[in-house]
Amino acid sequence: MNFITVELHCHTHYSKDSLMMPTRLLEVCKQRGIDRLAITDHNEFDGAVEASEIEPERVILGEEIMTTQGELLAYFVKQRIPPYLTPEETIDKLRRQGAVISVAHPYDRIRGGSWSDEDLNRILPLVDAIEVFNARTLSSAPNRKAANAARVHGLLSTAGSDAHTYFEVGRTYLKLPNFTDADSFRAALASAEIIARRSSPLVHFFSRYATYRKKLGWKP
């Protein structure tokens, strides 16, 4: 079986705290041997669409969506989902599109978008996967807890760099069988190998820097 290399959690400049342009991001993926790339901007969809228009065979249309309780990751999205709906409303809208749904870094309490145990347990029967390794966590404990939750609840596992800068791309990635759509992607995740490496804590400085630049009117 042939395996491909997939980066599942990546942002472009359409996210307020990312400095990456779609064209350059795709070039970096080629250089680093990333065969497929899921662009999951925060509550935005245009960056994924722009990159897909350049390389439709490489890009998975995605979004990282803030709900009223925590963040969800969605893959094979067809239409942008607005933020701050309830988790159930968000999941319902994604299901109507046929998207694959994962819970983003559920136990990383330092960053926004984490989940309370009560809210998480309520929605786990409604999703496909949990992000069991996020390279931007400051310690390994949140990732270990997420991996344990995926095992306990019988859910698929996703992992990613959560890259907001070019040098983070491919820090964490998956090796999995080739796939063509949401259903074959779910099947491939069942046999995925996670190549997991945490990023330096300094990457959060660059996200803050990007946010400030955009508040000052920076245009890429």
N, C-alpha and C positions, 0 to 999 in steps of 0.2 A: 504494500500500500504506500502510495506517495503522500508525504506530509508537507504542509505548507506552513509558513511563519506568519502569524497574525498578531497585530497590535490592536487591542480592543478598546482603548480609552485614551483618546487624543483630542486636543483642542486646537482651534485656529483663532485668528484675531477677532472673530465674531464673539468669542467669549471675552468678557471684560478684563480677565486677568491672564490673557495669553498674547504672546508677541508673534505667533507664527502665521505666515501667509500660506494659503493652500498650495500654490505652485511650488514654493520652496520646500514645503513639508513633504510633498510627493517625491521630490528629488532626494531628500534625505532618506525616505523609505527605500528607494531603489538602491542607494549607496549601502544601506545597512541590511539589505536582504529581507525586508518586510514585504511579503507577497500581498497581504490584504490589510487594510487599514480602516478601522471604525472611527469616524470623526463624530465626537459626542460633545459638541459645544453646550455650555450651560444655557438651557432654555432658548436656544437658537438653532436654526436649521440651515441657514443660507450658506455657511461655510462648508458644510457637508455636500450640499448641492453643487456649489462652485467646484469643489475638488472632484466630484463625480463626473461633472461635465468634461473635465480634463482627462481623467482616467477611470472610466466607469467599471472596468474589470478589477481595479484595485480597491476602490472605495466602497465601504459599507455605510449606507446612510444611517446616522444615529443621532441621538440627542440625550443629554443628561438633564433630567427634568426635576425641578424642585416642586414637591407637593407640599401640602400643609403640614406634613409630619416628617418628611425626609426626602432624600434624592433617589430617583430611579434611573437606571441606564436602559436605553432601548436601542435595538438594532433592527435593521431592515424597516426603518420608518419611512412612510410615504408622505406624511404631512405633519408639520410642526404641531406639537402639543403645547398649549400655554402652561405657564407655571402656576403654582399655588391653587391647583384643584386638590380635592381630597385624593389620597392614594387610590381609592377604589374608582373614582371618576377617571383618573389618569390611566389606570390599568385597563379600564373598559374601553377607552378611546384607542389605546394601543392594540388591544385585542381585535378591535374592529379593522385595524390596518394589517393584521397578521404579524405584528412585530414580535421579536424575542425580547423578554423583559428580565432584567437583572436588578438587584438591589445594590446601589453604589456604597462602598466603604461604610457599612452599616454601623460599625462600632467605633469609628474614629471620632471620639467626642471632642477633639481639639478643633476640628474643622466643622463648618456648617454642613448640614445635610445628613448628619447621623440620625439614627432611629432609637427611640425608646424601645425597651424589650416588649412592652405591651403592644405598641403599634406595629412593630416588626412581626411579632408572632401572629398578629391578626391578618397580615397581608401575605405571609409566606405561602399559603396554599394557592394564591392567585398568580404567582410569578413562576418563571422558568428556572432562575438561577440566582446565586449570590456572588458578588465580587469577593473572592476569598483572598486575593492579594492585590493591594494597591501600593505602588512603589513610593507614593508620597506620604505614607504613614510614618510618624516619627519614631514609632517602636513596633516591634513585631506582634505585640499582644492583640491589637485590633484585628490583624489578619488571621492570627490563630483562632480567635473567637469566631470569626466569620467562616473559616474553613470547617470548624466543628459544627456550626449551625447548618451548613450545607449538608454535611453527613447525616446529622440527626433528622433533618427534614426531607432527605432524599432528593435534594435539588442539584442541578447542574452547577458547575463552578466557572466563573469568569475571572480574569485577572488582567491588569493593564498598568501602563506607566503613569496614567493620568497626566500625560505630558502637556506642559504649557510652553515649553521651550524646545528648540531643536535638539539640544544635547540630551534631553530626556527620552527622545523617541527610541523605542526598542529596548528601554531599560528592563521592562518586564514584557514578555510576550508569550504566546501559546504556539505550540506545534500541534497541528491537528489535520485530519484528512480534509481533502478539498471539499468545498461545498458551493452551491449555486444559489440557494434561497434560504428563507427562514427555517423551513423544515429540515433541510439537509444540514444547516448550521447547528440546529439543536442536536441532531444525531452525531455530528462531528465533535461537539463539546463533550459528549460522553466519554470519548477516548483521548481527550486533549492532554498534552504534557505542558505544564506550566514552567517556564523559565523565569524565576522570580529573583529580582535584585532590587533592594530599596535604593531610592535616590538620596542624595545628600540633603540635609535639612535646608541648605542654602537655596534650593530651588524655590522655596516659598518667598524668598526675597524678590526673585524675579517676577513672580506673580503680582506681588504688591506694587512693584515698580511699574508693571504694565497697567495696572489699575489707575495709578496716579497719572501716568502719561495720558491715558484716555480721558481722565477728568479734566486735564489741561488742554484738551482739544487735539491730541495727536491723531493724525490720520495716516494709516499705512499706505 
